[in-house]
């Protein structure tokens, strides 16, 4: 019985870790997208004012 409880807890911990990893990846992708948009807008502005 104790062994089954440990497996259940272990499975829950693994699920939580996986979800946390997925959330971190989503955050990283969002930040990269925001940075890309800012850089693109800045370069476009520099290009347009450089003429």
Protein Blocks (a to p, Z undefined) as FASTA:
>chain_A
ZZmmmmmmmmmmmmmmmmmmmmmmmmmmmmmmmmmmmmmmmmmmmmmmmZZ
